[in-house]
């Protein structure tokens, strides 16, 4: 495993794909962003056909933003792989400090003892900060280097901010990289045990019924200028075929509530594309 890990595994998908003319730019998707008063980008990869549908291609492949809580995917993988998280049921006790969500409301989903699965679903920052500290700086850096995570524009080095670097704009990722990450995760193509990748896929599952399975992780953070950034990255499966997506949203001001907007845009676009009926 360590020998394998010495090889960088870049997470990008789009550059090689563009050479084979399998990218469709769909500018009509702009209306989903406009109606919510936001800007951003979206990419969907149809794995069976090898086809991309992209809105705002320049931003999708070149604009990098803090990953915020989408980094919980990577943090979970490293934590499980190294044994710092023993299983998805491992509980880290609440430290008794009352914390708040970005808009100031009490983080009731965080202020309690949590298992990894519960922390992932609640997007609990304190749990995963504790995981990062347990992993340690050198081990975390090793795995980020192995993945090539956030290194599109140069190698990222963790400083004293081991438990905040994914939140404080120290590391940044593009929509293309995010899509590459979830695609490789789905197919067990990341340099982690298959059981580790399966465990993370399991906690990413958000909706399941006879027509589809929808798996994703959200993220919400702020650029240095205070402008909010939102993410949803993951996949939707219909008839056992996966379609991978990465949605990035830029809100107008710090008081903007990213929560309903991200999922609203994602589901609006997917519905427009004919998903949720089990006919894809």
N, C-alpha and C positions, 0 to 999 in steps of 0.2 A: 504493500500500500504506500509506504513512504517513497519507494522508487517511482511509483506512478505519480505521486504528489509533487515530485520535482519538476514535472512538466507543466508549464502554464496552460490553462484551459480557457482561452478567451471566450467570453459569453456572448459575443456579438453574433448576429445572424444575417443582418441585412446586406452588408457590403458584398459578400459572395453571391447572395441571392440576386442582387441587382444586375449582375453580369448575365444572367440567364433570362432577363426580361419577364420575370414572374411577379412583378410588383405593380399593383393597380392603385393609383392615387384617387381617392374618392373625396372630392371637395364638397360633396353634398352633405357630408357628416358635420360640416361646420355649424349647421343649424342647431345641433344638439348642444354645442358649446355656447353659441350665441343666445339661445333661449335661457340658459342658466347664468348668463352674464360673466362667462369665463373664457379663457383661451386654453390651448393645450394641444395634445397630440394623441393619436390612437393608432395601434397596429394590431391586426389579426392575421394569424398564420394558419392556413388550412393545411394540416399535415398530409392528408391523403393526396391532395392535388399539388402540394408544394407551392401554394400561391399566397402572396401577401396582399392584404388590403390595408392601405395606410391613409390616414388623414394627417396633413401637415408633415410631409416627409422630411423637410430640412430639420424641423424640431425633433422629430422622432429619432433620427439617426445621429444628430449632432449636439442637441441641447442637453446638458447634464445638470441634474438637481440632486439635492440630498435624498437618500432613499427613505428616510424616516422609518416607519415601522415595517416597511417591506423587508428591511434588513433582518427581521425576526426569522425569515426563512433561512438565511445563511447562519445566523446565530444559533438557531435550533439544530441545523445540520452539524455545525462544529461542536456544539455542546453534547449532542448525542454521540457523535463519532469519538470524541475524546473521553467520554464517560463522565463529564462534568454534569450532564443531565443523564440520570440513570435510565429513565423511561419517560414517556409522555404523561405518566401519572405522578412523577416526582414533584413533591410539594416544597416550595420555598416559603417559610413563614413570613407574614407581613411584619415589617419592622415598626409598626405603630405610627408611622408618619402619614398624616392625611395629605393626599395629593389631589391635584385638580386637572381636569381636562383643559385643552387649549383655550376654550372660551370662558373658563373660570368656574364651571360647575364642578361639584365634588365628584371625584373619580371613584364612584361606588364600586365599579368593577375591578378596581386595582387595590383598594384599601382593605385587603383581607388575605388570608392564606390562599395560595393558588397552586394548582398543578401546572405543568407545562401546557397541557391541552387547554386548560381554562385561561391561562395567561395569553396564549396565542389567540384564542377566540376573542378575548377582551382587549387584545393589543396592549397588555399591561407593560408599560415601560420599566417600572422598578424590578419586576421579575427578570427581565432580560438584561438589565444593567447588572444585576447580581450574577447572572450566567456569564456575562462578559468578564467580570472580575474573577470568576472561578476559572475561566479558560486561561486568562493571563495574556499579557501583551505579546510575548514572543510567539506563543502558539496561535493566537489570533492572527498575527501578522503572517505567519507561515501559511495559514490556510487562505487568507486573502490574496497572497502572492500566488499561491497555487491556482486559485480560481481566476486570477487576473481581475478581481473584483474592483470596480471603480478606478481602473487604471488606463482608461482610454486615452487620457491626456497626460500620462506620466504616472510613475509608481507612487502610490499613496503610502505614507508612513504614519503609523499610530504614534501619537505623542503621549502627553499626560492624560489625554481624554479617552482612555480605554472604554469607559462606559457611556460616552456621549458622541463619539465621532460620527455615527450615522445620523445624528440629530443636529449637529452644530455646523454643518456645511463643510466639514473637513474632507469627507469623501462624497463623490457625486457620481451618479450613473445616468445613462441615457435610456430612453424607452426601448431602443434596440437591445441594449444589454439586459434589461429586465425581461424582455421576451425570450432572449437566449437562455437566461437562468431557468425560467419555469419550464421551457421545452426540455432542456437537459435533465432537469429534475424528474419530469414525467417519465422519461425513457431510461432512467437509471444511468445517465451518462456523466454524472458528476463524480469526482474522485472520493466518494464516500461509500460505505457498505450499502448494499441494496436494502438491507433492513432499515438503515438510517433514513434513506431517501423515502422508503415506503411509509415510515412513521410520520415524516413531515407532510407527505401527500395526504395522509389520513387526517391530520389536523387542519389542513387547508380546505377540506370539503365543507361547503356552506349550505348547499341545497341539493337535494336528491329526490327524484320522483321517477315515474315510469317513462317520462319524456327526455329527461336530461340530468346530468350531474354538473354542478357549478362549483368550482374550487378557486379560491383566490386569497390574497392577502392585501389589505389596505395599508396606506401610509398617509400621514398628514404632518407636515412640518412647515418651517418658515425660512425663507431666504434671508440673507443679511439685511436687506431693505425692508423686511417685515412682510413681504408678499407671501401668502400661503401657497403651498404646493401640495397637491393630493395625488395619490397613486391608487390604482387597483391593478394587480398583475395576477395572472393565473390561466385557467383553461375552462372550456365548457366541452362536455362530451355528449354526443348524441349518436345513438346506434353504434356505440363503441368506437367512434371516431373523435379524436381530440382536435380542438381548435384553440390555439394559444393567443392570449391578448395582453396588451400593456396599454393602460390608459394613464395619461399624466394631465393634471388640471392645474392651471394657475388662477387663483382667486384674486379679486380686486383689492382686498384690504385685510388687515389682521383679524377683524371681527367677523369675517366671512365664515359661515358654517360649512365646512367641506363634506360633512358626513352624508347628507341626503343627496348632494350634488354628484359626487363620484358614482354612487350606485345607480342614480337616476340616469346619468349619461350612458354608463355601461349597458344597462338593461335596455335603454331606448335604442342604442345602436344594434345590440344583438337581436332585439325583436325586429327591427327594420331589416336585418339580414336573414330573417326567417327562422331564428332559433326559438327554443322553448316549446316547440310543437312535436318534437321527436321525428321530424321529417328531413333533417339534414343528413 
